[in-house]
Amino acid sequence: MGAVRRFVLRRRGGDRWHWTDVVAWTWLVLGLILMLGPAIWLTLSSFKTRSALNEFPPTLLPLTTETRMVEGYEEPLELYRVTLEDGEERVLAQVRRVGIVAQMVDPDDPGERIDVPIAAREPVRTTELATENYTEPLERFAFLTFFYNSVFVTVMATVITLIVNSMAAFALSKYQFRGRGTVLIFILATLMVPLPVILVPIYVVINYLNLFDSLWGVILPTVATPTGVFLLRQYMLTIPDELIEAARMDKASEWKIYWRIILPLTAPALAVLAIFSVMWRWNDFLWPLVVLSQRELYTLQVGLNAFAGELNVQWHYVLAMTVLTMLPVVIIFVFLQRFITSGVASTGMK
């Protein structure tokens, strides 16, 4: 930030920030909080215990009430900081709560019980990470199976998407044929058709091809995307046609031109489409839910429903597993984000 400020001051030619700089930095900080705030809250909440998640008002940090073993009691009792009627403050252990009164004892002298209004007590808290939110689902549920299914679907769908869309974009950008513009308009028009509208026809086709209850039934219907075709076509238009003509003069086949010349030069746009495809496939819920019925074939997004019952939702597990499902997309974005600016700028997408 110091380097940016010095740069701004040199540009302004003065020692003070201009009001536009203050507005710009305020807007950037606000945007950063709005984008990263929910992710930070999710991550911190994933380390909270089940009881801590139900507290109101909620806390940012994963706090838990301290407990202590008291003589005469089999289970550890929660500790509270209590203000008595005479103004004395003591740390007592709660035995039980009856209405608005809590029955408490001194941990060092549990022989006498003290009735304290619940408004006069405050829990003794400490920061503690509930790591069992992550370990127990791995042991009790088929999380690794769901993870493998999601990785397989995402990787295969992304690879096929890049190949199919780049072929279509190559034909629409470098070949001259009658009706090319009409085909492009038809492809882009499908952007306005939401998945629920064509859900039944796709289901019928998948069932006819015996791909129902198969991971390939999840992969194949989503590999051709109009967004990917348009993005790659716009980028390929910037590649000089002279390169292709020179390759044809050297008797290179059309496949060799596509594989050896077009694809390497389209790497930035392919990286952008790969990021989009990974996000689409990894976070897809509706279509896998329709196609898959066997539990061992569930993807992560569908498998997370295992933590939600009819009357009870295990939010501490849901939040922890949601954090784990975010990590692959974040890692891929970190490695490929340098291609986003150049790829999107070159394709003309807004």
PAKOLLUM-902826 format. One record per residue: residue in one letter; x, y, z of N, C-alpha, C, CB in turn. Coordinates in steps of 0.02 Angstrom, whole numbers, padded with zeros to 5 digits, always signed. Atoms other than C-alpha are relative to their C-alpha. Glycine has a CB too. Layout:
# PAKOLLUM-902826
aXYZXYZXYZXYZ
...
# end
This chain:
# PAKOLLUM-902826
m+00041-00060+00000+00000+00000+00000+00043+00062+00000-00047+00000+00060
g-00045-00058-00001+00145+00117+00036+00027+00017-00068+00057-00012+00048
a-00025-00012+00067+00214+00094-00139-00054+00031-00044+00025-00065-00031
v+00055-00029+00039+00043+00130-00215-00012+00072+00019-00064-00041+00011
r+00011-00068-00023+00025+00286-00108+00054+00047-00027-00001+00004+00077
r-00053-00042+00027+00196+00351-00162-00009+00012-00075+00068-00032+00012
f+00013-00008+00071+00148+00318-00342-00055+00052-00012-00019-00066-00032
v+00055-00047+00008-00015+00413-00321+00023+00071+00014-00058-00018+00047
l-00024-00066-00017+00074+00559-00238+00044+00028-00055+00039-00002+00065
r-00041-00024+00056+00199+00569-00381-00045+00021-00057+00050-00053-00022
r+00046-00017+00054+00055+00569-00503-00036+00065+00015-00050-00056-00013
r+00035-00061-00019-00034+00705-00405+00047+00059+00006-00038-00011+00065
g-00047-00054-00008+00124+00803-00377-00007+00037+00065-00006+00048-00057
g+00009-00033-00064+00082+00841-00196+00011-00047+00057-00069+00030+00004
d-00010+00039-00060+00092+00780-00018-00065-00024+00031+00038+00039+00051
r+00065+00020-00027-00094+00751+00010-00037-00044-00049-00042+00062+00017
w+00043+00042+00041-00216+00623-00050-00057+00043-00027-00028-00060+00041
h+00058-00032+00030-00347+00686-00170-00063-00036+00023+00004+00000-00078
w+00061+00032-00025-00528+00653-00122-00020-00060-00042-00056+00050+00000
t+00015+00058+00042-00544+00535-00269+00039-00062+00022+00015+00015-00074
d-00038+00056-00026-00406+00428-00194-00034-00031+00061+00072+00022+00018
v+00036+00025-00059-00502+00416-00031-00061-00040-00020-00020+00058+00046
v+00059+00036+00023-00660+00366-00122+00019-00067-00032-00040+00042-00051
a-00021+00062+00033-00566+00237-00227+00021-00052+00051+00057+00014-00049
w-00022+00048-00050-00482+00156-00076-00057-00024+00043+00055+00031+00043
t+00059+00020-00039-00644+00157+00023-00042-00051-00037-00043+00061+00018
w+00039+00046+00041-00734+00073-00120+00034-00069-00005-00011+00029-00069
l-00037+00063+00006-00596-00057-00139-00002-00040+00065+00073+00014-00019
v+00002+00034-00064-00592-00097+00047-00070-00028+00013+00020+00047+00057
l+00069+00024-00008-00782-00110+00052-00013-00062-00043-00050+00055-00017
g+00008+00058+00044-00780-00227-00098+00037-00061+00026+00024+00017-00069
l-00038+00056-00028-00644-00333-00016-00037-00032+00058+00069+00024+00022
i+00037+00027-00058-00747-00350+00143-00062-00038-00023-00021+00058+00047
l+00061+00034+00024-00905-00395+00046+00016-00066-00033-00037+00045-00048
m-00018+00062+00035-00814-00528-00056+00030-00052+00046+00047+00015-00056
l-00035+00047-00042-00702-00605+00076-00034-00010+00068+00070+00023+00011
g+00033+00007-00065-00812-00575+00229-00039-00064+00008-00046+00058+00010
p+00036+00063-00008-00931-00721+00198+00046-00061+00002-00050-00009-00056
a-00046+00056-00001-00786-00838+00161+00037-00006+00066+00051+00006-00057
i-00033+00000-00065-00696-00788+00321-00048-00024+00054+00028+00069+00017
w+00051+00021-00049-00856-00807+00422-00014-00075-00006-00066+00040-00010
l+00011+00072+00010-00885-00979+00345+00057-00041+00029-00009-00015-00075
t-00058+00038-00024-00709-01037+00385+00003-00001+00076+00065+00029-00029
l-00002-00002-00072-00715-00978+00565-00058-00038+00031-00002+00072+00024
s+00059+00036-00027-00890-01048+00592+00008-00075-00007-00063+00023-00035
s-00009+00072+00009-00833-01218+00527+00038-00031+00058+00036-00014-00065
f-00037+00025-00058-00725-01234+00684-00039+00008+00064+00067+00036+00005
k+00041-00008-00060-00869-01197+00804-00035-00066+00016-00051+00056-00010
t+00039+00057-00021-00957-01329+00905-00074+00009-00019+00006-00012+00076
r+00071-00004+00019-01139-01370+00872-00038+00049+00044-00032-00069+00005
s+00035-00046-00045-01197-01273+01025+00021+00072-00014+00015-00018+00073
a-00023-00068+00014-01089-01122+00979-00034+00028-00062+00075+00000-00008
l+00033-00024+00061-01172-01112+00808-00072+00022+00014-00001-00055-00053
n+00070-00018-00016-01344-01099+00891-00005+00060+00046-00034-00059+00032
e+00002-00056-00046-01295-00954+01003-00022+00064-00036+00068+00011+00032
f+00020-00066+00025-01371-00782+00979+00010+00051+00056-00074+00000-00025
p-00029-00017+00066-01298-00659+00954+00062-00042-00015+00018+00074-00001
p-00057+00042+00019-01166-00755+00856+00066+00036+00012-00005-00021-00073
t-00067-00027-00009-00981-00732+00884+00042-00014-00062+00034-00030+00064
l-00043+00010+00059-00846-00714+00752+00048-00057+00011+00038+00064-00016
l-00050+00052-00014-00715-00824+00835-00035-00063+00027+00052+00026+00051
p+00028+00063-00027-00748-01008+00879+00013-00005+00075+00030-00061-00036
l-00007+00001-00073-00774-00986+01066-00040-00058+00029-00024+00067+00030
t+00035+00053-00035-00825-01123+01186+00002+00013+00075+00031-00069-00016
t+00004-00011-00072-00878-01120+01368+00045-00050+00035-00073-00008+00024
e-00046+00044-00037-00746-01189+01486-00040-00047+00046+00050+00041+00041
t+00030+00049-00044-00791-01344+01584+00051-00025+00051-00028-00060-00042
r-00044+00025-00053-00723-01424+01741-00034-00059+00035+00018+00056+00051
m+00026+00056-00038-00743-01589+01829-00010+00021+00073+00047-00062-00005
v+00017-00018-00069-00830-01564+01996-00015-00064+00038-00061+00050+00003
e+00011+00059-00041-00833-01689+02136-00074-00013+00010+00036+00007+00068
g+00070+00019-00008-00997-01783+02143-00038+00000-00065-00033+00046+00048
y+00034-00003+00064-01039-01760+01959+00040-00040-00052-00010+00074-00023
e-00034+00043+00048-01000-01882+01819+00024+00038-00062-00045-00056-00022
e-00018-00039+00059-00996-01755+01677+00030+00067+00020-00062+00011-00045
p-00027-00066-00015-00893-01594+01671-00055+00054-00004+00057+00018-00048
l+00049-00054-00003-00994-01438+01715+00028+00064-00030-00022+00012+00074
e-00020-00063+00031-00991-01273+01623+00013+00053+00053-00053+00024-00050
l-00018-00053-00047-00910-01126+01712-00029+00066-00022+00077+00005+00006
y+00029-00066+00013-00992-00956+01727+00028+00050+00051-00078-00003+00005
r-00020-00055-00044-00937-00790+01798-00064+00033+00025+00047+00052-00038
v+00064-00019-00030-01076-00741+01918+00010+00061+00045-00030-00060+00041
t+00003-00057-00045-01117-00577+02004-00055-00012+00051-00012+00067-00039
l+00049+00015-00052-01202-00614+02170-00036+00063+00023+00034-00034+00060
e+00041-00056-00022-01329-00503+02260+00041+00052+00038-00057-00024+00044
d-00041-00048-00038-01195-00425+02371+00054+00032-00043+00032-00035+00059
g-00049-00030+00046-01093-00376+02216+00063-00041-00009+00018+00067+00024
e-00060+00041+00006-00963-00513+02237-00002-00040-00066+00006-00049+00060
e-00006+00038+00062-00902-00594+02075+00036-00065+00015+00038+00041-00054
r-00029+00066-00011-00867-00781+02078-00007-00041-00064-00034-00036+00060
v+00004+00048+00056-00836-00920+01953-00032-00063+00027+00072-00015-00031
l+00038+00057-00023-00967-01055+01978-00013-00049-00058-00067+00023+00031
a+00016+00052+00050-01012-01217+01889-00074-00011+00000+00038-00066+00015
q+00072+00008+00005-01188-01238+01824-00018-00074+00000-00026+00033-00064
v+00025+00069-00005-01277-01397+01876-00057-00011-00049-00022-00016+00071
r+00057+00002+00046-01440-01366+01785-00032+00068-00002-00051-00055+00022
r+00037-00063+00007-01553-01227+01727-00074-00016+00004+00016+00036-00067
v+00071+00009-00009-01734-01215+01784-00033+00067-00014-00017-00025+00072
g+00032-00063+00019-01828-01079+01691+00052+00055-00006-00054+00019+00051
i-00046-00057+00001-01741-00913+01723+00050-00002+00057-00039+00065+00002
v-00046+00009-00057-01642-00980+01871+00047-00057-00016-00040-00013+00066
a-00050+00052+00009-01480-01078+01860+00024-00024+00068+00060+00027-00042
q-00026+00030-00061-01428-01198+01998+00075-00011-00009-00037-00067+00018
m-00072+00000+00008-01241-01178+02024+00034-00020+00065+00024+00069-00024
v-00040+00019-00059-01104-01239+02140+00070+00028-00009+00002-00078+00009
d-00070-00020+00001-00930-01185+02186+00042-00062-00019+00022+00030+00069
p-00039+00060+00019-00809-01303+02095+00046-00026+00055+00042+00016-00060
d-00044+00021-00054-00696-01305+02249-00038-00023+00062+00046+00056+00019
d+00041+00019-00057-00839-01328+02373-00071-00015-00024-00001+00056+00055
p+00064+00014+00033-00984-01416+02284-00056-00021+00047+00010-00054-00051
g+00051+00023-00046-01081-01454+02442-00061+00045+00001+00028-00004+00069
e+00056-00048-00004-01190-01297+02434-00019+00022-00070+00019+00061+00044
r+00024-00023+00065-01299-01254+02285-00023+00073+00006-00058-00044-00025
i+00017-00071+00001-01327-01072+02238-00046+00012-00059+00064+00045-00003
d+00047-00018+00054-01478-01012+02138+00018+00070-00025-00074-00002+00025
v-00022-00062+00031-01427-00875+02017-00045+00015-00060+00075-00003-00022
p+00038-00018+00061-01537-00781+01890+00046-00005-00061-00029+00072+00006
i-00042+00011+00059-01476-00822+01715+00027+00066-00027-00040-00036-00054
a-00025-00065+00024-01459-00635+01679+00061+00023+00038-00055+00052+00005
a-00057-00022-00041-01327-00620+01816+00061-00044-00011-00020-00002+00073
r-00058+00044+00012-01209-00749+01743+00025+00011-00071-00019-00074+00010
e-00033-00007+00065-01087-00743+01599+00048-00059-00009+00038+00069-00006
p-00042+00059+00008-01001-00896+01526+00074+00018-00004-00021-00038-00063
v-00073-00007+00005-00813-00913+01546+00021-00034-00064+00037-00031+00064
r-00013+00028+00066-00757-00936+01368+00074+00002-00017-00039+00039-00053
t-00067+00002+00027-00599-00981+01278-00004-00020-00073+00045-00050+00040
t-00002+00018+00071-00551-01000+01096+00022-00072-00008+00046+00048-00039
e-00016+00071+00011-00554-01182+01044-00026-00021-00068-00031-00044+00057
l+00018+00022+00067-00555-01258+00870-00030-00070+00004+00061+00001-00046
a+00034+00065+00001-00680-01399+00848+00022-00038-00063-00077+00008+00001
t-00027+00036+00058-00571-01502+00730-00038-00064-00015+00073-00017+00012
e+00040+00060+00013-00689-01649+00749-00052+00012-00054-00033-00023+00064
n+00046-00015+00055-00803-01558+00626+00028-00024-00066-00014+00074-00003
y-00032+00023+00061-00677-01609+00493+00017-00074+00002+00063+00041-00013
t-00022+00070-00004-00617-01777+00557-00057-00050+00001+00043-00009+00061
e+00055+00048-00007-00783-01859+00601-00035-00014-00067-00050+00026+00049
p+00030+00017+00065-00862-01840+00427+00044-00045-00043-00016+00063-00039
l-00045+00042+00039-00707-01918+00350-00002-00072+00024+00072+00026+00004
e+00002+00067-00028-00726-02067+00466-00070-00032-00006+00021+00001+00072
r+00068+00027-00004-00916-02087+00473-00037+00002-00066-00039+00037+00052
f+00035-00007+00063-00970-02033+00300+00048-00014-00058-00031+00071-00007
a-00041+00016+00059-00910-02075+00123+00024+00064-00034-00041-00042-00050
f-00022-00064+00027-00833-01903+00101+00052-00010-00055+00027+00045+00055
l-00053+00010+00049-00680-01968+00007-00029-00027-00066+00053-00048+00027
t+00033+00024+00061-00794-02061-00115-00034+00057-00036-00051-00055+00017
f+00032-00059+00032-00895-01903-00146+00053+00045-00031-00041+00039+00052
f-00054-00043+00026-00732-01807-00168+00029-00028-00064+00056+00008+00053
y-00027+00030+00061-00665-01931-00295-00049+00008-00058+00014-00075+00012
n+00050-00008+00053-00828-01925-00394+00000+00071-00026-00069-00018+00025
s-00001-00070+00022-00823-01734-00398+00062+00015-00040-00005+00047+00060
v-00063-00012+00037-00641-01733-00453-00005-00031-00070+00060-00028+00038
f+00006+00034+00065-00676-01860-00591-00047+00038-00047-00026-00072+00010
v+00048-00036+00041-00829-01767-00654+00029+00067-00023-00066+00012+00038
t-00026-00066+00017-00742-01598-00648+00057-00004-00050+00024+00035+00063
v-00058+00006+00045-00580-01653-00732-00021-00022-00069+00052-00050+00029
m+00020+00026+00065-00661-01754-00870-00044+00050-00038-00036-00067+00008
a+00044-00048+00033-00796-01625-00905+00040+00061-00024-00055+00023+00048
t-00040-00058+00021-00667-01484-00911+00043-00017-00061+00045+00022+00058
v-00042+00019+00058-00551-01578-01030-00042-00006-00063+00036-00068+00015
i+00043+00007+00058-00693-01625-01147-00029+00067-00022-00057-00050+00014
t+00026-00067+00016-00765-01449-01136+00051+00041-00039-00019+00037+00064
l-00052-00038+00035-00599-01372-01189+00009-00025-00072+00066-00005+00037
i-00010+00028+00067-00582-01491-01337-00060+00016-00046+00011-00076+00003
v+00060-00010+00042-00762-01480-01400-00011+00074-00016-00062-00028+00036
n+00012-00071+00012-00780-01292-01378+00054+00031-00044-00004+00037+00066
s-00054-00028+00041-00609-01255-01454-00007-00021-00073+00068-00020+00027
m+00013+00022+00069-00653-01359-01608-00054+00042-00033-00019-00074-00002
a+00054-00040+00027-00816-01267-01631+00022+00072-00012-00060-00001+00047
a-00025-00068+00007-00730-01099-01604+00048+00006-00059+00034+00024+00064
f-00047+00001+00057-00594-01145-01730-00038+00002-00066+00046-00062+00003
a+00039+00001+00062-00724-01183-01863-00036+00066-00011-00051-00057+00002
l+00038-00062+00007-00825-01025-01828+00045+00061-00010-00044+00010+00061
s-00044-00058+00006-00673-00911-01827+00045-00002-00061+00042+00006+00062
k-00050+00005+00054-00559-00977-01965-00027-00031-00064+00057-00040+00025
y+00028+00028+00061-00674-01062-02091-00056+00046-00026-00027-00071+00012
q+00052-00039+00033-00784-00969-02215-00050-00048-00031+00030+00048-00054
f+00052+00042+00027-00948-01057-02249-00067+00035+00009+00000-00070+00034
r+00066-00032-00002-01128-01009-02281-00037-00018+00064-00042-00021-00062
g+00037+00010-00061-01230-00986-02124+00041+00001+00064-00036-00065-00003
r-00042-00002-00059-01083-00960-02008-00028+00047+00053+00072+00021-00018
g+00029-00047-00048-01162-00807-01928-00063-00026+00032-00014+00066-00034
t+00062+00028-00027-01328-00897-01908+00015-00052+00053-00043-00030-00057
v-00019+00051-00049-01244-01041-01819+00023+00032+00065+00056-00046-00028
l-00025-00035-00060-01156-00921-01700-00058+00030+00039+00050+00054-00019
i+00058-00029-00034-01319-00831-01662-00041-00054+00034-00044+00039-00050
f+00037+00055-00030-01406-00996-01631+00034-00026+00064-00008-00057-00050
i-00037+00023-00059-01268-01049-01511-00008+00049+00058+00074-00010-00016
l+00006-00050-00052-01275-00885-01416-00072+00005+00026+00022+00068-00026
a+00070-00003-00022-01465-00893-01410-00015-00051+00055-00048-00011-00059
t+00011+00051-00051-01453-01050-01304+00020+00025+00070+00040-00063-00016
l-00016-00029-00065-01381-00940-01165-00062+00021+00038+00047+00059-00008
m+00062-00024-00031-01557-00879-01133-00046-00057+00021-00037+00046-00047
v+00041+00058-00019-01623-01056-01105+00027-00029+00064-00002-00053-00057
p-00026+00028-00064-01605-01107-00921-00005-00076+00001-00039+00029+00059
l-00001+00073-00004-01568-01286-00873-00067-00031+00018+00051-00021+00050
p+00064+00033-00016-01738-01323-00792-00047-00006-00059-00035+00039+00055
v+00044+00004+00058-01823-01290-00960+00014-00062-00041+00007+00063-00043
i-00019+00057+00042-01726-01426-01050+00018-00061+00043+00059+00018-00045
l-00019+00055-00045-01706-01541-00899-00032-00066-00022-00019+00017+00072
v+00035+00062+00018-01837-01667-00955+00026-00029-00066-00075+00014-00005
p-00028+00029+00061-01775-01685-01136+00069-00030+00009+00003+00053-00054
i-00067+00027-00012-01596-01708-01077-00004-00065+00039+00045+00051+00037
y+00009+00061-00040-01653-01836-00950-00023-00058-00044-00052+00012+00056
v+00024+00053+00045-01745-01934-01085+00057-00026-00044-00057+00027-00044
v-00056+00021+00042-01591-01935-01197+00050-00041+00040+00035+00061-00030
i-00047+00037-00042-01477-01990-01055-00026-00069+00018+00015+00040+00064
n+00029+00064-00017-01596-02127-01005-00001-00047-00061-00071+00009+00026
y+00000+00040+00061-01609-02186-01187+00069-00028-00016-00026+00042-00060
l-00069+00022+00013-01418-02197-01198+00028-00043+00057+00044+00060-00010
n-00020+00042-00057-01413-02300-01036+00056+00033+00041+00023-00068-00025
l-00049-00036-00040-01311-02165-00949-00030+00024+00066+00026+00060-00039
f+00030-00019-00064-01433-02143-00806+00037-00036+00057-00076-00016+00001
d-00036+00026-00058-01352-02171-00635+00072-00017-00019-00036-00063+00026
s-00070+00007+00020-01179-02150-00712+00032+00069+00002+00006-00032-00071
l-00036-00064-00001-01047-02015-00691+00006+00029-00070+00069-00009+00030
w-00002-00026+00069-01037-02002-00881-00066+00033-00019+00016-00057-00049
g+00064-00034+00011-01220-01956-00880-00001+00070+00029-00056-00040+00030
v-00008-00067-00028-01171-01807-00773+00046+00042-00044+00027-00003+00072
i-00052-00036+00036-01022-01761-00883-00022+00022-00069+00062-00043-00006
l+00009-00012+00072-01078-01773-01064-00051+00054-00017-00020-00063-00033
p+00048-00052+00021-01234-01662-01069+00024+00072+00011-00065-00009+00037
t-00021-00068-00017-01135-01512-01003+00065+00021-00033+00007+00006+00074
v-00067-00016+00027-00977-01516-01109-00002+00055-00052+00031-00063-00030
a+00005-00052+00051-01038-01401-01249-00034+00061+00030-00040-00025-00063
t+00026-00060-00031-01060-01226-01179+00004+00059-00048+00038+00016+00066
p-00003-00058+00045-01107-01072-01282+00049+00053+00024-00069+00030-00008
t-00048-00049-00026-01004-00962-01166+00071-00018-00021-00004+00004+00076
g-00066+00021+00019-00849-01065-01201+00013+00009-00075+00011-00072+00019
v-00008-00008+00072-00877-01064-01390+00011+00074-00017-00061-00028-00038
f-00007-00072+00015-00899-00875-01394+00066+00027+00025-00058+00040+00032
l-00062-00025-00028-00750-00842-01280+00060-00021-00043+00010-00026+00072
l-00056+00024+00040-00631-00950-01382-00002+00027-00071+00000-00077-00001
r+00004-00027+00068-00697-00888-01549+00026+00072-00002-00073-00002-00025
q-00024-00069-00001-00667-00707-01501+00076+00004+00006-00033+00038+00058
y-00073-00001-00007-00489-00748-01450+00033-00025-00064+00022-00045+00060
m-00030+00026+00062-00454-00850-01607-00003+00049-00057-00033-00064-00020
l+00003-00052+00052-00508-00703-01715+00061+00045+00001-00063+00042+00008
t-00060-00042-00004-00352-00613-01653+00062-00035-00027+00012+00021+00072
i-00057+00037+00028-00238-00750-01722+00002+00013-00075-00006-00077+00015
p-00004-00016+00072-00175-00699-01896-00014-00061-00043+00070+00029-00017
d+00015+00055+00047-00243-00804-02038+00062-00020-00040-00055+00021-00048
e-00061+00016+00038-00070-00796-02119+00036-00060+00030+00047+00061-00001
l-00032+00058-00031-00007-00923-01991-00031-00065-00026-00007+00004+00076
i+00034+00060+00024-00138-01047-02048+00016-00013-00074-00076+00006+00010
e-00016+00008+00071-00105-01014-02232+00071-00026-00009-00008+00066-00036
a-00069+00024+00005+00082-01039-02205+00005-00074+00019+00046+00041+00045
a-00001+00071-00019+00049-01204-02117-00030-00043-00054-00039-00010+00065
r+00029+00038+00055-00062-01262-02260+00048-00006-00059-00065+00031-00023
m-00050+00003+00054+00075-01218-02384+00054-00052+00017+00032+00069-00011
d-00047+00052-00021+00189-01332-02282-00033-00068+00005+00031+00018+00066
k+00037+00063+00004+00057-01468-02309-00018-00027+00070+00040-00051-00039
a+00024+00022-00065+00001-01472-02127-00074-00014-00004+00015+00054+00054
s+00071+00018+00000-00165-01557-02099-00039+00049+00044-00010-00072+00025
e+00042-00044-00040-00312-01464-02023+00004-00018+00074-00073-00003-00024
w-00007+00020-00069-00296-01566-01865+00066+00025+00030-00005-00076+00007
k-00065-00023-00024-00111-01523-01851+00000+00076+00010+00054-00019-00049
i+00005-00073-00009-00150-01338-01876-00037+00016+00065-00037+00032-00061
y+00039-00011-00060-00280-01347-01740+00040-00018+00063-00066-00041-00002
w-00033+00026-00059-00173-01449-01619+00067+00035+00013+00012-00074-00007
r-00067-00027-00008-00001-01372-01650+00004+00076-00001+00045-00028-00053
i-00003-00073+00008-00042-01191-01691-00054+00036+00040-00006+00020-00074
i+00056-00037-00030-00215-01138-01632-00002-00010+00075-00066-00023-00032
l+00006+00013-00071-00221-01223-01462+00056+00033+00041+00000-00074+00014
p-00052-00035-00040-00049-01160-01400-00009+00075+00002+00068-00016-00028
l+00009-00073+00001-00089-00982-01455-00063+00021+00039-00005+00024-00071
t+00063-00016-00035-00260-00992-01369+00005-00018+00074-00058-00037-00032
a-00009+00022-00069-00186-01045-01200-00032+00048+00051+00073-00007+00015
p+00032-00044-00051-00242-00887-01103-00076-00007+00002+00017+00073-00015
a+00073+00009+00001-00423-00906-01161-00020-00068+00024-00027+00012-00071
l+00014+00067-00025-00418-01092-01128+00005-00003+00077+00048-00051-00031
a-00006-00002-00073-00359-01056-00950-00061+00032+00032+00064+00038+00020
v+00060-00033-00026-00505-00937-00923-00060-00048-00003-00015+00064-00040
l+00055+00047+00007-00628-01066-00990+00008-00058+00049-00005-00026-00071
a-00012+00055-00048-00547-01200-00881-00022+00020+00070+00074-00019+00001
i+00022-00024-00066-00576-01094-00726-00076+00001+00004+00029+00070+00015
f+00073-00001+00000-00757-01065-00774-00029-00070+00002-00025+00037-00063
s+00026+00068+00003-00783-01249-00814+00007-00035+00067+00035-00039-00054
v-00010+00030-00065-00709-01305-00649-00051+00025+00050+00071+00014+00026
m+00050-00028-00046-00823-01187-00554-00069-00026-00016+00000+00077-00005
w+00066+00025+00019-00975-01243-00653-00009-00072+00022-00010+00007-00076
r+00008+00072-00013-00944-01430-00636+00006-00016+00075+00052-00040-00039
w-00010+00015-00071-00881-01428-00457-00060+00019+00042+00063+00035+00026
n+00056-00026-00040-01028-01327-00392-00068-00023-00025+00002+00075+00002
d+00064+00022+00028-01161-01412-00498-00037-00045+00049+00011-00036-00067
f+00040+00039-00047-01302-01482-00393-00062-00030-00032-00021+00044+00059
l+00065+00022+00026-01464-01495-00492+00006-00060-00045-00034+00056-00037
w-00004+00055+00048-01410-01607-00635+00026-00064+00032+00045+00020-00058
p-00020+00062-00034-01310-01733-00529-00055-00028+00045+00062+00011+00041
l+00054+00023-00043-01458-01740-00410-00053-00037-00040-00032+00058+00037
v+00050+00033+00042-01572-01789-00554+00026-00066-00028-00021+00047-00058
v-00027+00058+00035-01456-01914-00638+00020-00056+00048+00060+00020-00041
l-00030+00050-00045-01379-02002-00487-00050-00020+00054+00065+00028+00031
s+00042+00025-00054-01477-02112-00368+00039-00045+00048-00059-00039-00029
q-00041+00042-00043-01341-02226-00298+00046+00044+00042+00041-00051-00041
r-00038-00042-00046-01255-02154-00146+00075-00001-00016-00010-00024+00072
e-00071+00004+00014-01082-02215-00199+00021+00041-00062+00020-00072-00009
l-00015-00041+00059-01095-02108-00357-00011+00074+00013-00044-00023-00058
y+00014-00070-00014-01142-01945-00271+00063+00042-00006-00030+00007+00071
t-00052-00050-00003-01036-01792-00299-00003+00036+00068-00006+00051-00059
l-00002-00033-00065-00989-01679-00154-00062+00041+00013+00062+00044+00004
q+00057-00044-00011-01131-01556-00179-00062-00040+00017-00012+00043-00062
v+00058+00042-00016-01260-01696-00178+00012-00037+00066-00013-00050-00057
g-00015+00036-00061-01171-01790-00039-00008+00041+00063+00069-00026-00004
l+00009-00042-00059-01182-01641+00077-00070-00005+00028+00017+00072-00018
n+00068+00009-00026-01367-01678+00090-00004-00054+00053-00047-00017-00057
a+00001+00052-00051-01320-01825+00200+00001+00029+00070+00060-00046-00009
f-00003-00033-00065-01294-01701+00342-00064+00038+00016+00060+00047+00003
a+00063-00036-00011-01470-01630+00323-00057-00051+00003-00012+00052-00057
g+00057+00044-00008-01614-01731+00392-00066+00038-00008+00003-00035+00067
e+00065-00032+00006-01800-01697+00389-00012+00050+00057-00055-00053+00000
l+00013-00043-00058-01801-01620+00564+00064+00031+00028-00034-00040+00054
n-00062-00023-00030-01618-01584+00597+00053+00007-00054+00024-00047+00056
v-00056-00012+00046-01470-01510+00502+00063+00005+00041-00012+00065-00043
q-00064-00001-00036-01294-01544+00563+00045+00055-00030+00035-00071-00003
w-00034-00057+00031-01229-01371+00522+00075-00001+00012-00029+00064+00026
h-00071+00000-00012-01059-01398+00601+00037-00044-00050+00015-00023+00071
y-00029+00042+00052-01025-01539+00478-00008+00032-00069-00032-00069+00000
v+00013-00031+00065-01103-01446+00331+00050+00056-00013-00072+00027-00003
l-00046-00056+00009-00994-01292+00359+00071-00026-00011-00002+00047+00061
a-00068+00027+00008-00835-01395+00378+00010-00031-00068+00015-00051+00055
m-00007+00031+00065-00866-01496+00222-00007+00050-00057-00052-00055-00009
t+00003-00053+00050-00913-01339+00127+00067+00034-00009-00054+00052+00019
v-00067-00029+00004-00743-01266+00168+00046-00045-00041+00030+00011+00070
l-00042+00047+00038-00659-01423+00100-00019+00000-00074-00007-00070+00029
t+00020-00002+00071-00762-01413-00060+00023+00064-00034-00075-00008-00006
m-00023-00063+00029-00704-01233-00085+00074-00003-00018-00012+00057+00048
l-00073-00001+00007-00518-01274-00075+00024-00015-00071+00031-00048+00047
p-00025+00014+00068-00494-01356-00248-00011+00058-00048-00033-00061-00027
v+00014-00056+00045-00578-01210-00338+00047+00059+00015-00073+00022+00006
v-00045-00054-00020-00474-01084-00239+00071-00014-00024-00001+00010+00076
i-00068+00017+00021-00312-01177-00277+00007+00007-00076+00017-00072+00020
i-00004-00007+00072-00350-01186-00463-00002+00073-00020-00059-00038-00034
f+00002-00071+00016-00395-01002-00466+00067+00034+00014-00056+00033+00040
v-00064-00031-00017-00231-00956-00380+00052-00014-00054+00025-00026+00068
f-00050+00019+00050-00129-01050-00511-00016+00029-00069+00006-00075-00003
l+00019-00021+00067-00228-00990-00663-00024+00072-00004-00052-00045-00026
q+00029-00067+00001-00283-00815-00611+00039+00049-00043-00005+00026+00070
r-00039-00047+00041-00140-00732-00706-00023+00000-00073+00073-00017+00004
f+00025+00002+00069-00224-00787-00868-00067+00035-00008-00006-00072-00022
i+00069-00026+00005-00393-00711-00825-00002+00068-00034-00031+00005+00069
t+00002-00068+00027-00354-00529-00863+00016+00000-00074+00049+00046+00037
s-00020+00000+00070-00263-00562-01025-00049-00039-00043+00070-00031-00007
g+00047+00040+00040-00385-00696-01081-00066+00034-00012-00012-00066+00033
v+00065-00033+00007-00546-00601-01047+00008+00063-00042-00029+00017+00069
a-00011-00063+00038-00474-00437-01116+00008-00014-00074+00062+00037+00025
s-00012+00015+00071-00421-00522-01278-00062-00028-00035+00057-00049-00006
t+00060+00029+00031-00588-00608-01305-00055+00052-00010-00027-00056+00044
g+00050-00051+00008-00687-00447-01293-00060-00009+00044-00021+00004-00070
m+00056+00011-00045-00801-00512-01155-00005+00058+00049+00006-00067+00038
k+00013-00055-00048-00879-00381-01040-00029-00030+00063-00049+00053-00031
# end
